[in-house]
Amino acid sequence: MARSLSPERQAEVGLADQEKLLERIADFCEKKIIAGPAGAPAFKAEVYFFNTTRFTDLKWGTKNPIILRDPEFGPTRLRAFGTYAVKVSDPARFLSEIVGTDGEFTMDEISYQIRNIIVQEFSRVVAGSGIPVLDMAANTADLGKLIAAEISGTLAEYGLEMPELYIENISLPPAA
């Protein structure tokens, strides 16, 4: 019968596995590298670990109301917010496009850029959908899927994918 490990123990096991891997790489390098001048190694190697699991419950939202033309009300301003999940799909591309020379990279460093991409595509898709503002609440799931599909090409250029995008609310700002 299999036992499940606590998250702390899983982290310890993962860290132990990474340390073992680094030891094996170092051992291999010591045996296989031809010494350079004055006994220095002939090349330098760096090992990167990528977390390819989903980063969930990331927030997005419009900072300012977006303007669209509603068939019933004419020019209308609306706001929206929601959540999304993202994961590294192509570690090599992610390394070259995003990480670069940064030794340690966190999700917070790119989430701002992803939020901007979401809001831009949300604005474009909603403005072009022709869905009346009063009917948008009933179509949030379809709009979320459409926006995620539109964003996928841009995120693929960064080595990322967005498995989920949810629109939690679309609202009209209070009348001035």
C-alpha positions as CSV (number, residue, x, y, z in Angstrom):
1,M,0.0,0.0,0.0
2,A,1.4,3.4,-1.0
3,R,1.7,6.2,1.5
4,S,1.3,9.8,0.6
5,L,4.0,12.2,1.8
6,S,3.3,15.6,3.4
7,P,4.2,18.6,1.2
8,E,7.2,19.3,3.5
9,R,8.5,15.7,3.1
10,Q,7.9,15.9,-0.7
11,A,10.0,19.0,-0.8
12,E,12.8,17.3,1.2
13,V,12.7,14.3,-1.2
14,G,12.7,16.6,-4.2
15,L,15.7,18.5,-2.8
16,A,17.5,15.2,-2.0
17,D,16.9,14.0,-5.6
18,Q,18.3,17.3,-7.0
19,E,21.3,17.0,-4.7
20,K,21.9,13.4,-5.9
21,L,21.6,14.5,-9.5
22,L,24.1,17.3,-9.0
23,E,26.5,14.9,-7.3
24,R,26.2,12.5,-10.3
25,I,26.8,15.4,-12.8
26,A,29.8,16.6,-10.8
27,D,31.2,13.1,-10.6
28,F,30.7,12.6,-14.4
29,C,32.4,16.0,-15.1
30,E,35.4,15.1,-13.0
31,K,35.9,11.9,-14.8
32,K,35.2,13.2,-18.4
33,I,36.5,16.7,-18.5
34,I,39.9,17.2,-19.9
35,A,41.9,19.7,-17.8
36,G,42.6,23.1,-19.3
37,P,45.5,25.4,-18.6
38,A,47.0,25.0,-15.1
39,G,44.6,22.2,-14.3
40,A,41.4,24.3,-14.7
41,P,38.4,22.6,-16.2
42,A,38.1,23.0,-20.0
43,F,34.5,24.3,-19.7
44,K,32.0,25.5,-17.2
45,A,28.6,23.8,-17.0
46,E,25.4,25.2,-15.3
47,V,22.4,23.1,-14.4
48,Y,18.9,24.6,-14.3
49,F,15.9,23.0,-12.7
50,F,12.4,24.0,-14.1
51,N,9.2,23.6,-12.3
52,T,6.8,22.3,-15.0
53,T,3.8,22.1,-12.7
54,R,0.9,24.6,-13.0
55,F,1.2,27.9,-11.2
56,T,-2.5,28.3,-10.2
57,D,-4.7,31.0,-8.8
58,L,-2.8,33.9,-10.5
59,K,-4.9,37.0,-10.7
60,W,-5.6,39.4,-13.7
61,G,-7.8,42.4,-14.1
62,T,-8.4,45.6,-15.9
63,K,-6.7,48.5,-14.2
64,N,-9.0,51.0,-16.0
65,P,-12.3,50.4,-17.7
66,I,-12.1,49.4,-21.3
67,I,-14.3,51.0,-23.9
68,L,-16.5,49.0,-26.3
69,R,-19.4,49.7,-28.5
70,D,-22.5,47.9,-27.1
71,P,-25.4,47.3,-29.6
72,E,-28.0,48.5,-27.0
73,F,-26.2,51.2,-25.0
74,G,-23.6,52.6,-27.5
75,P,-20.1,53.3,-26.2
76,T,-19.8,51.5,-22.9
77,R,-17.0,51.2,-20.3
78,L,-16.5,47.9,-18.4
79,R,-14.1,46.2,-16.0
80,A,-13.2,42.6,-15.6
81,F,-11.1,40.3,-13.5
82,G,-10.4,36.7,-13.0
83,T,-7.7,34.0,-12.4
84,Y,-5.5,32.0,-14.6
85,A,-2.9,29.1,-14.5
86,V,0.3,29.0,-16.4
87,K,3.1,26.4,-16.7
88,V,6.5,26.1,-18.4
89,S,5.9,24.0,-21.6
90,D,9.3,24.5,-23.3
91,P,12.1,24.9,-20.7
92,A,14.8,25.6,-23.4
93,R,12.8,28.4,-24.9
94,F,11.8,29.7,-21.5
95,L,15.5,29.8,-20.5
96,S,16.5,31.7,-23.6
97,E,13.6,34.1,-23.8
98,I,12.8,34.9,-20.1
99,V,15.4,33.7,-17.7
100,G,18.5,34.7,-19.5
101,T,21.3,35.4,-17.0
102,D,19.0,35.6,-14.0
103,G,20.2,32.9,-11.6
104,E,16.9,32.5,-9.8
105,F,13.6,33.3,-11.5
106,T,10.2,33.4,-9.9
107,M,6.6,33.5,-11.3
108,D,6.1,37.0,-9.9
109,E,8.8,38.3,-12.4
110,I,6.6,37.4,-15.4
111,S,3.1,37.5,-14.1
112,Y,2.9,41.3,-14.7
113,Q,3.7,40.8,-18.4
114,I,1.1,37.9,-18.6
115,R,-1.6,40.1,-17.0
116,N,-0.9,42.8,-19.6
117,I,-1.2,40.2,-22.4
118,I,-4.5,38.9,-20.9
119,V,-6.1,42.4,-20.6
120,Q,-5.0,43.3,-24.1
121,E,-6.6,40.2,-25.6
122,F,-9.6,40.4,-23.4
123,S,-10.2,44.0,-24.7
124,R,-9.8,42.9,-28.3
125,V,-12.0,39.8,-28.0
126,V,-14.8,41.4,-26.1
127,A,-14.9,44.5,-28.4
128,G,-15.0,42.2,-31.4
129,S,-17.5,39.6,-30.0
130,G,-20.6,41.7,-30.5
131,I,-22.0,40.2,-27.3
132,P,-24.2,42.8,-25.5
133,V,-22.9,43.9,-22.1
134,L,-26.0,42.5,-20.4
135,D,-25.3,39.1,-21.9
136,M,-21.6,38.8,-21.1
137,A,-22.1,37.3,-17.6
138,A,-23.7,34.3,-19.2
139,N,-20.8,33.9,-21.6
140,T,-17.8,34.2,-19.3
141,A,-16.7,30.5,-19.8
142,D,-16.7,30.8,-23.6
143,L,-15.0,34.2,-23.5
144,G,-12.3,32.7,-21.2
145,K,-11.6,29.8,-23.6
146,L,-11.5,32.2,-26.6
147,I,-9.1,34.5,-24.8
148,A,-6.8,31.7,-23.7
149,A,-6.7,30.4,-27.3
150,E,-5.8,33.8,-28.5
151,I,-3.0,34.2,-25.9
152,S,-1.5,30.7,-26.5
153,G,0.6,31.8,-29.5
154,T,2.2,34.7,-27.6
155,L,2.9,32.6,-24.5
156,A,4.4,29.8,-26.6
157,E,7.0,32.3,-27.8
158,Y,8.1,32.5,-24.1
159,G,8.0,28.7,-23.6
160,L,4.8,28.9,-21.5
161,E,1.2,27.6,-21.9
162,M,-2.0,28.7,-20.2
163,P,-4.1,25.6,-19.4
164,E,-6.8,27.7,-17.6
165,L,-8.2,31.2,-17.8
166,Y,-11.3,32.2,-15.8
167,I,-13.3,35.4,-16.0
168,E,-14.8,35.8,-12.5
169,N,-16.6,39.1,-13.1
170,I,-17.5,41.6,-15.9
171,S,-19.0,44.8,-14.5
172,L,-19.9,48.3,-15.5
173,P,-18.2,51.0,-13.5
174,P,-20.5,53.1,-11.3
175,A,-22.2,56.0,-13.2
176,A,-20.4,59.3,-12.5
